[in-house]
């Protein structure tokens, strides 16, 4: 419990927030890394999931393969990527985190399009809508809650995992924790480690709360109760 007390004391010191390389600097790096990783994951997972969901063929196998990436240890991927032309720093971290963001984004995009009632599609086709018009005017609007659920899961996973960026000199809040280990548990480092862990956890909870509100906002009131169960099931656990 002393470490927790030291952690709160460390957080209450304004210099630990404002000094160069302090919490504010590391928080900005953490958010930037997470943002780029989620955007890269969206650029890959959403188009592929939407295309497979629209076609209705081959999606199950692709989603299964994508989910297998969750079995890859994050630290192992972060260790391997810096040995590639990406080098050390933020680029390999963004790529590694994007790999873990893709499965929930892809799975929810695919599920969102496939859960649409076939009669709705038939009615739209009967009105003369082409394949592209069906996708833009019917399928995508109805699948928005599922897309939001995938984004929520991916963002929370990325924010929580981005602390490992410190192992490859990638910056972020993990640098606070890593510096605490360098100081030593008996020299006040324990409090710094706990402080860094608290900030990462609170940030992940804040992102979860904000995106949960966004997901609720984009879900029509009549569908919130009906879609809560399948939307949650479509998103892999964070």
C-alpha positions in Angstrom: 0.0 0.0 0.0 3.0 2.4 0.5 3.6 2.3 -3.2 0.0 3.5 -3.9 0.5 6.3 -1.4 3.8 7.3 -3.1 2.0 7.1 -6.5 -0.6 9.6 -5.5 2.1 11.8 -4.0 4.0 11.6 -7.2 0.9 12.6 -9.2 0.2 15.6 -6.9 3.6 17.1 -7.7 3.1 19.7 -10.5 6.7 19.4 -11.7 6.1 15.7 -12.6 3.4 17.0 -15.0 5.1 20.1 -16.5 8.8 19.1 -16.6 10.2 18.1 -20.1 9.4 14.5 -20.5 6.8 14.7 -17.8 3.2 13.4 -17.7 1.8 16.1 -20.1 4.5 15.4 -22.7 4.1 11.6 -22.4 0.3 11.9 -22.4 0.4 13.8 -25.7 2.8 11.2 -27.2 0.5 8.4 -26.0 -2.6 9.9 -27.5 -0.8 10.6 -30.8 0.5 7.0 -31.1 -2.9 5.6 -30.3 -4.7 7.9 -32.7 -2.4 6.9 -35.7 -2.7 3.3 -34.8 -6.5 3.4 -34.7 -6.7 5.4 -37.9 -4.4 2.8 -39.6 -6.5 0.0 -38.2 -9.7 1.7 -39.5 -8.1 2.2 -43.0 -7.5 -1.6 -43.2 -10.3 -3.2 -41.1 -13.3 -1.1 -42.1 -13.0 -1.3 -45.9 -12.3 -5.0 -45.8 -15.1 -5.8 -43.4 -17.6 -3.6 -45.3 -16.7 -5.2 -48.6 -16.9 -8.8 -47.2 -20.2 -8.0 -45.5 -21.6 -6.5 -48.7 -20.6 -9.5 -50.7 -21.7 -12.0 -48.0 -19.0 -14.5 -49.0 -15.7 -15.4 -47.4 -16.1 -13.1 -44.5 -16.2 -15.7 -41.8 -12.8 -17.1 -42.7 -11.2 -13.7 -42.9 -12.6 -12.6 -39.6 -11.3 -15.8 -38.0 -7.8 -15.2 -39.4 -7.9 -11.6 -38.3 -8.8 -12.7 -34.8 -5.8 -15.1 -34.7 -3.6 -12.0 -34.6 -4.9 -11.4 -31.1 -2.8 -14.5 -30.1 0.4 -12.8 -31.1 2.2 -11.4 -28.0 2.3 -7.6 -28.3 5.8 -7.4 -26.9 7.1 -9.9 -29.4 5.7 -7.9 -32.3 7.2 -4.7 -30.9 10.5 -6.5 -30.6 10.5 -7.8 -34.2 9.3 -4.7 -36.0 12.2 -2.4 -35.0 14.5 -4.9 -36.7 12.8 -4.1 -40.0 13.3 -0.9 -42.1 10.8 0.8 -39.7 13.6 1.0 -37.1 13.0 2.1 -33.5 10.7 4.8 -32.4 7.0 5.5 -33.1 6.5 3.9 -36.6 6.9 0.3 -35.5 4.7 1.0 -32.4 1.9 2.4 -34.6 2.1 -0.6 -37.0 2.2 -3.1 -34.1 -0.8 -1.5 -32.4 -2.7 -1.2 -35.7 -2.4 -5.0 -36.0 -4.3 -5.4 -32.8 -6.9 -2.8 -33.8 -7.8 -4.5 -37.0 -9.7 -7.6 -35.7 -12.5 -5.8 -33.8 -12.9 -3.2 -36.5 -13.1 -5.9 -39.2 -15.3 -8.2 -37.3 -17.9 -5.5 -36.3 -17.9 -4.1 -39.9 -18.6 -7.5 -41.3 -21.2 -8.4 -38.7 -22.9 -5.0 -39.0 -23.6 -5.5 -42.7 -24.6 -9.2 -42.4 -27.1 -8.6 -39.6 -29.3 -6.5 -41.9 -32.6 -8.1 -42.7 -32.5 -9.7 -46.2 -36.0 -8.4 -46.8 -34.6 -4.9 -46.4 -32.0 -5.5 -49.1 -34.7 -7.1 -51.3 -36.9 -4.1 -50.9 -34.1 -1.7 -51.7 -33.2 -3.7 -54.8 -36.8 -3.7 -55.8 -36.8 0.1 -55.7 -34.0 0.0 -58.3 -31.0 0.7 -56.2 -27.7 -0.5 -57.6 -25.1 -2.4 -55.5 -23.2 0.8 -54.6 -26.4 2.7 -53.8 -27.6 -0.2 -51.6 -24.3 -0.1 -49.7 -24.3 3.7 -49.2 -27.9 4.4 -48.6 -29.1 1.2 -46.7 -26.3 -1.0 -45.5 -23.8 1.5 -44.1 -26.4 3.6 -42.2 -27.8 0.5 -40.6 -24.4 -0.8 -39.6 -23.1 2.4 -38.0 -23.7 1.2 -34.4 -21.6 -1.9 -35.1 -18.9 0.2 -36.7 -18.9 2.4 -33.5 -18.7 -0.7 -31.3 -15.6 -1.9 -33.2 -14.0 1.5 -33.0 -14.7 1.6 -29.2 -13.1 -1.9 -28.6 -10.1 -1.1 -30.8 -9.4 2.3 -29.3 -9.5 0.9 -25.7 -7.2 -2.0 -26.7 -4.7 0.4 -28.3 -4.7 2.9 -25.5 -4.1 0.3 -22.9 -1.4 -1.5 -24.9 0.5 1.6 -26.1 2.3 1.7 -22.8 4.6 -1.0 -24.1 6.0 1.5 -26.7 8.6 2.4 -24.1 10.4 -0.9 -24.8 11.4 0.3 -28.3 11.9 4.0 -27.5 8.4 4.8 -28.8 7.4 7.3 -26.1 4.1 7.5 -24.4 3.1 6.9 -20.8 5.1 3.7 -20.7 8.2 5.9 -20.4 7.0 7.1 -17.0 6.7 3.5 -15.8 10.0 2.5 -17.4 11.8 5.4 -15.7 10.3 4.3 -12.4 12.0 0.9 -12.8 15.2 2.7 -13.6 15.1 4.7 -10.4 14.5 1.6 -8.3 11.7 0.5 -6.1 13.5 1.6 -2.9 14.4 5.1 -4.2 10.8 6.2 -5.0 10.5 4.4 -8.3 7.7 2.3 -7.0 5.5 5.3 -6.6 6.3 6.5 -10.2 5.5 3.0 -11.6 2.1 3.0 -9.8 1.4 6.6 -10.9 2.1 5.7 -14.6 -0.1 2.7 -14.3 -2.9 4.7 -12.8 -2.8 7.3 -15.6 -2.8 4.6 -18.3 -5.8 2.9 -16.7 -7.7 6.1 -16.2 -7.0 7.1 -19.8 -8.3 3.8 -21.1 -11.5 4.1 -19.0 -12.0 7.7 -20.2 -11.7 6.5 -23.9 -14.1 3.7 -23.1 -16.7 6.1 -21.6 -16.4 8.6 -24.4 -16.8 6.1 -27.2 -19.6 4.2 -25.4 -21.5 7.5 -25.4 -20.7 8.0 -29.1 -21.9 4.4 -29.8 -25.2 5.1 -27.9 -25.6 8.4 -29.7 -25.4 6.8 -33.2 -27.7 3.9 -32.3 -31.4 4.7 -33.0 -33.4 4.6 -29.8 -35.6 1.8 -31.1 -32.6 -0.4 -31.8 -30.5 0.1 -28.7 -32.0 -2.7 -26.7 -32.2 -5.1 -29.7 -28.6 -4.5 -30.8 -26.9 -4.4 -27.5 -26.3 -8.1 -27.4 -25.1 -8.8 -30.9 -23.0 -5.7 -31.0 -21.1 -6.7 -27.9 -20.7 -10.3 -29.1 -19.2 -9.1 -32.4 -16.4 -7.2 -30.7 -13.5 -9.3 -29.5 -12.6 -8.9 -25.9 -10.1 -6.1 -25.2 
